Amino acid sequence: MIDFLTSWAEQLIITLIIIIMIEMILPNSSNRKYIKIVSGIFIIYVLISPIIGKKFNKVDINKTIEELEDSNKINENMIQINYDKQIEIAYKEKLKETISEYIEQKGYKLSSIDAEIKYKNEEVSIEKLYLKVKKFNEKDSSSIEKVIISKDSSINPEEINKLKQEISSSYEIEESKISLESES
């Protein structure tokens, strides 16, 4: 620390001597005030340079660049996670629409649907598909017909298995991943 202060004092003294010599050599003229401004700035630079130099010497540029790259990687990972979630959500919505239409074509109505989906490496896989269906009677909705209340409107197990097999083959989902229940 003492070596640092002595070298700094030496630089300051040498600078002051040089500036005094320049002022003595130059004649009195209108440009003298500009020379004093420049010499004052130079003295301020000599005073501040060791402090600035120490701060910049402590900064490791490679470490700073690595930290910036790491923060960029974190941001990219967050963007990728959000992108993956959006793809999963969009895929779930499209799957719900298509399965609902498919089930309605088979004469049933989809009460609820839930899917566990995994998106990785630009591939979507369905881990589990939960469906609740009920019988659907297609009648003209413009006319009102007599309402008949029946106690058993559930779907029998054979129909459930057949529908499960059809969904499995149409959507290429393993039957073990499909949970299909009848809703009354």
C-alpha positions in Angstrom: 0.0 0.0 0.0 2.9 2.4 0.8 4.5 1.6 -2.5 1.3 2.4 -4.2 1.0 5.8 -2.5 4.7 6.7 -3.1 4.4 5.9 -6.9 1.1 7.9 -7.0 2.7 10.9 -5.3 5.7 10.7 -7.7 3.4 10.8 -10.7 1.6 13.8 -9.3 4.8 15.7 -8.6 6.2 15.0 -12.0 2.9 16.1 -13.6 2.8 19.3 -11.7 6.4 20.1 -12.6 5.7 19.5 -16.3 2.6 21.7 -16.2 4.5 24.5 -14.4 7.3 24.4 -17.0 4.8 24.5 -19.9 3.1 27.6 -18.4 6.5 29.3 -18.0 7.6 28.6 -21.5 4.3 29.7 -23.2 3.9 33.4 -23.7 1.0 35.4 -22.3 -1.7 35.0 -24.9 -5.4 34.5 -25.2 -4.9 30.8 -25.5 -3.4 30.6 -22.0 -6.9 29.9 -20.4 -7.4 26.9 -22.7 -4.0 25.5 -21.7 -4.9 25.9 -18.0 -8.2 24.0 -18.6 -6.3 21.2 -20.4 -3.6 21.0 -17.7 -6.3 21.0 -14.9 -8.1 18.1 -16.6 -4.7 16.3 -16.9 -4.1 16.8 -13.1 -7.5 15.5 -12.3 -6.8 12.5 -14.5 -3.5 11.8 -12.7 -5.3 12.1 -9.3 -8.1 9.8 -10.3 -6.3 7.2 -12.5 -5.0 5.0 -9.7 -8.5 4.7 -8.2 -10.1 3.9 -11.6 -7.2 1.6 -12.4 -7.7 -0.4 -9.2 -11.4 -0.8 -9.9 -10.8 -1.9 -13.4 -8.0 -4.3 -12.4 -10.4 -6.0 -10.0 -12.9 -6.6 -12.8 -12.3 -9.9 -14.4 -13.6 -9.6 -17.9 -13.7 -13.3 -18.6 -15.7 -13.9 -15.4 -18.1 -11.1 -16.3 -18.6 -12.5 -19.8 -19.2 -16.0 -18.3 -21.8 -14.5 -15.8 -23.6 -12.8 -18.7 -23.6 -16.0 -20.7 -25.0 -17.9 -17.7 -27.8 -15.4 -17.3 -28.6 -15.6 -21.0 -28.7 -19.4 -20.7 -31.1 -19.1 -17.7 -33.3 -16.7 -19.7 -33.2 -19.1 -22.7 -34.2 -22.0 -20.5 -37.1 -20.0 -19.0 -38.2 -19.1 -22.5 -38.0 -22.8 -23.6 -40.0 -23.9 -20.5 -42.7 -21.4 -21.3 -42.7 -22.4 -24.9 -43.0 -26.1 -23.9 -45.9 -25.3 -21.6 -47.7 -23.4 -24.4 -47.2 -26.3 -26.7 -48.6 -28.7 -24.1 -51.6 -26.5 -23.5 -52.3 -26.1 -27.2 -52.0 -29.8 -27.8 -54.3 -30.6 -24.9 -57.0 -28.2 -26.3 -56.7 -29.7 -29.7 -56.9 -33.2 -28.3 -60.0 -32.3 -26.3 -61.7 -30.9 -29.4 -60.9 -33.9 -31.7 -61.7 -36.5 -29.1 -65.0 -34.8 -28.3 -66.0 -34.7 -32.0 -64.9 -38.4 -32.4 -66.9 -39.5 -29.4 -70.0 -37.6 -30.6 -69.7 -39.3 -33.9 -69.9 -42.6 -32.1 -73.1 -41.6 -30.4 -71.8 -40.5 -27.0 -71.3 -37.2 -25.3 -68.0 -36.3 -23.6 -68.7 -35.0 -20.1 -65.1 -34.4 -19.0 -61.6 -35.0 -20.3 -58.2 -34.6 -18.8 -54.9 -35.5 -20.3 -51.4 -35.9 -18.9 -49.0 -34.9 -21.7 -45.3 -34.8 -21.9 -43.5 -32.6 -24.4 -39.8 -33.2 -24.8 -37.4 -32.9 -27.7 -40.2 -31.6 -30.0 -42.2 -34.8 -29.4 -45.5 -35.0 -27.7 -46.5 -38.2 -25.8 -49.8 -38.8 -24.0 -49.1 -40.3 -20.6 -52.7 -40.7 -19.4 -56.1 -39.8 -20.8 -59.1 -39.6 -18.5 -62.5 -39.5 -20.2 -66.1 -39.5 -18.8 -68.8 -40.1 -21.4 -72.5 -40.6 -21.4 -75.1 -41.8 -23.9 -76.1 -39.1 -26.4 -79.5 -39.1 -28.1 -79.4 -37.1 -31.3 -82.8 -35.5 -31.6 -83.9 -32.4 -33.4 -83.4 -29.6 -30.9 -86.0 -27.4 -32.5 -88.9 -29.5 -31.4 -89.7 -30.3 -27.8 -90.5 -33.9 -27.2 -91.8 -35.8 -24.2 -89.2 -36.2 -21.5 -88.7 -39.7 -20.3 -86.7 -40.2 -17.1 -84.9 -43.5 -16.9 -82.8 -44.8 -14.1 -80.2 -46.5 -16.2 -78.5 -44.2 -18.7 -75.0 -45.6 -18.1 -73.0 -47.3 -20.7 -72.4 -51.0 -20.4 -68.8 -52.3 -20.0 -68.7 -53.9 -23.4 -69.5 -50.5 -25.0 -66.8 -48.8 -22.8 -64.2 -51.4 -23.9 -65.2 -51.1 -27.6 -65.0 -47.2 -27.4 -61.6 -47.5 -25.5 -60.2 -49.7 -28.3 -61.5 -47.4 -31.0 -59.9 -44.3 -29.3 -56.7 -46.3 -28.8 -56.5 -47.3 -32.5 -57.6 -43.9 -33.9 -55.3 -41.8 -31.8 -52.5 -44.3 -31.4 -52.6 -44.3 -27.6 -52.0 -47.5 -25.6 -55.3 -48.8 -24.0 -53.6 -48.9 -20.6 -53.2 -45.1 -20.8 -56.9 -44.5 -21.3 -59.2 -44.3 -18.4 -62.8 -44.3 -19.7 -65.8 -44.1 -17.3 -69.5 -43.9 -17.8 -71.4 -41.0 -16.4 -75.0 -41.4 -15.6 
